[in-house]
């Protein structure tokens, strides 16, 4: 029973981290004009940031 509850809480935390981060942090960050151009483009920068943000969710 307690392991099931812990599993549900971990899943909910991961979903909240991914969804809230995408909605409130990443979107606002990507609207900025002064993002660095890593390897020549800001598209690579935004893709890398998004990948790492969601990777943290999986690592948890």
Backbone torsions as a table, in degrees:
resi	resn	phi	psi	omega
1	UNK	NA	-47.9	-179.0
2	UNK	-69.1	-34.5	177.5
3	UNK	-67.5	-36.7	176.8
4	UNK	-65.2	-42.1	177.8
5	UNK	-64.0	-42.1	178.5
6	UNK	-63.6	-40.6	178.4
7	UNK	-62.2	-44.7	178.8
8	UNK	-63.3	-40.6	179.1
9	UNK	-66.1	-38.9	177.5
10	UNK	-64.7	-43.7	179.2
11	UNK	-63.7	-42.7	179.0
12	UNK	-65.5	-38.5	177.6
13	UNK	-64.5	-42.5	178.1
14	UNK	-63.2	-44.2	177.9
15	UNK	-63.2	-42.4	179.3
16	UNK	-64.7	-42.1	179.1
17	UNK	-60.6	-46.3	-177.8
18	UNK	-67.6	-49.3	-175.3
19	UNK	-70.1	-47.9	-178.4
20	UNK	-68.3	-37.5	177.6
21	UNK	-64.2	-42.4	178.3
22	UNK	-64.5	-42.6	-174.9
23	UNK	-74.5	-45.2	-171.2
24	UNK	-102.1	-24.0	-177.8
25	UNK	-106.5	-56.2	-172.8
26	UNK	-66.9	-43.2	179.9
27	UNK	-60.0	-43.2	179.5
28	UNK	-68.4	-37.3	178.3
29	UNK	-64.5	-39.9	-176.8
30	UNK	-73.4	-17.3	177.5
31	UNK	-77.9	-13.8	-178.7
32	UNK	-68.1	148.5	180.0
33	UNK	-88.0	-14.4	-173.4
34	UNK	-104.5	30.3	174.4
35	UNK	-69.6	138.9	179.5
36	UNK	-71.0	148.3	178.1
37	UNK	-92.7	89.7	179.4
38	UNK	-78.3	129.1	-176.9
39	UNK	54.3	32.6	170.8
40	UNK	97.3	-8.4	-179.9
41	UNK	-149.6	150.4	175.6
42	UNK	-76.6	-19.7	176.7
43	UNK	-63.6	-39.4	176.8
44	UNK	-66.0	-38.7	178.3
45	UNK	-62.4	-48.0	-178.8
46	UNK	-66.6	-38.8	177.7
47	UNK	-63.8	-40.2	178.9
48	UNK	-66.2	-45.2	178.9
49	UNK	-62.2	-43.1	179.0
50	UNK	-64.1	-43.3	179.3
51	UNK	-60.8	-46.5	-177.9
52	UNK	-67.0	-38.8	179.2
53	UNK	-60.1	-46.2	-178.6
54	UNK	-76.7	-25.8	174.3
55	UNK	-64.3	-37.1	176.3
56	UNK	-60.3	-37.2	177.7
57	UNK	-62.1	-43.0	-179.2
58	UNK	-69.7	-38.9	-178.8
59	UNK	-64.5	-35.9	177.2
60	UNK	-57.2	NA	NA
